[in-house]
Amino acid sequence: MKALHLKQSATEVKMVEVQQLIELIFCILLPPVAILLHGGLDILHLILNIVLCILGYVPGIIHALWYCFFS
């Protein structure tokens, strides 16, 4: 019974790692999509990220990385 629980936990950890990897890829390629994936319809951060991407792509990437991994 305990081994089954540990196996489920390992599977859940792998799912989280895959989700974080996908978010990281989107943070670099399409920062607004990463904001949508991570926060749903968080309109404030989505609009802010779109504006940052328009003004300069790198600030949009930095904001997406901060929002997805450090906030």
C-alpha positions as CSV (number, residue, x, y, z in Angstrom):
1,M,0.0,0.0,0.0
2,K,2.8,2.4,0.9
3,A,4.7,1.6,-2.3
4,L,1.6,2.5,-4.3
5,H,1.4,5.8,-2.5
6,L,5.1,6.5,-3.3
7,K,4.6,5.6,-6.9
8,Q,1.7,8.0,-7.2
9,S,3.7,10.8,-5.6
10,A,6.6,10.2,-8.0
11,T,4.1,10.4,-10.9
12,E,2.7,13.7,-9.6
13,V,6.2,15.1,-9.2
14,K,7.0,14.2,-12.9
15,M,3.7,15.9,-14.0
16,V,4.7,19.1,-12.1
17,E,8.2,19.0,-13.7
18,V,6.7,18.6,-17.1
19,Q,4.3,21.5,-16.5
20,Q,7.2,23.7,-15.3
21,L,9.2,22.8,-18.4
22,I,6.3,23.7,-20.7
23,E,5.9,27.0,-18.8
24,L,9.6,27.7,-19.2
25,I,9.5,27.1,-22.9
26,F,6.5,29.4,-23.3
27,C,8.1,32.0,-21.0
28,I,10.9,32.3,-23.6
29,L,9.0,31.8,-26.8
30,L,5.5,33.3,-26.1
31,P,5.5,35.1,-22.7
32,P,1.8,36.0,-22.7
33,V,0.9,32.3,-23.2
34,A,3.0,31.4,-20.2
35,I,1.0,33.9,-18.1
36,L,-2.3,32.4,-19.3
37,L,-1.1,28.9,-18.6
38,H,0.1,29.7,-15.1
39,G,-2.5,32.2,-13.9
40,G,-5.6,31.6,-16.0
41,L,-7.3,34.9,-16.8
42,D,-5.2,37.2,-14.7
43,I,-5.9,40.2,-16.9
44,L,-3.6,42.6,-15.1
45,H,-0.5,40.5,-15.6
46,L,-1.5,39.4,-19.0
47,I,-2.0,43.0,-20.2
48,L,1.2,44.1,-18.5
49,N,3.1,41.3,-20.2
50,I,1.7,42.1,-23.6
51,V,2.8,45.7,-23.2
52,L,6.2,44.7,-22.0
53,C,6.6,42.4,-25.0
54,I,5.6,45.2,-27.4
55,L,8.0,47.6,-25.8
56,G,10.8,45.1,-25.7
57,Y,10.7,41.3,-25.9
58,V,13.2,40.7,-23.1
59,P,11.2,42.6,-20.4
60,G,8.2,40.4,-21.4
61,I,10.3,37.3,-20.9
62,I,11.6,38.5,-17.5
63,H,8.1,39.3,-16.3
64,A,6.8,35.9,-17.4
65,L,9.7,34.1,-15.7
66,W,9.1,36.1,-12.5
67,Y,5.3,35.5,-12.6
68,C,5.5,31.8,-13.3
69,F,8.4,30.8,-11.0
70,F,9.0,33.5,-8.4
71,S,5.6,35.1,-7.5
